[in-house]
């Protein structure tokens, strides 16, 4: 019982610290929000291209990460660690090559990963919105989290057909996330000026 009381006593302090962090970084929120809106509009205009672009970006990242892991494994002084890093690099590299060589199959896989991402992101945004609740416009983050959860469900329910609209959903997600970040940054800046 004592542990629960300590958590409850500390909660307003954590919420205030989170709100203060948001207030002092309002400029970054504004900039990221603008970039997200631009990317969202581009994604809505070219949804299938966005799906394939995401597949190719992830493919290249995995391939490069695999190469770096393989090279770094040779610097390991422990044989067990060497094999773990080396094999990890090989798996990353093969996954990257597969995404680059077979982008449609990769797009199917990324669609499922995207559904999981939207689901987890939605939960985190909902929790985060309640942590920054003293800031005006905190509800925009809450709505963004709810939309992320809805997108995850839409992708999962229509899979594999949802691979066609994945780019569209990502574009919508980026657009709404950008709007919510801009709204939060404007409120945070206003709150910072009033203190």
PyMOL commands that set and color helices and strands:
alter all, ss='L'
color gray80, all
select helices_A, chain A and resi 2-24+26-45+47-73+79-101+103-131+138-157+161-163+166-194
alter helices_A, ss='H'
color red, helices_A
deselect
rebuild
show_as cartoon
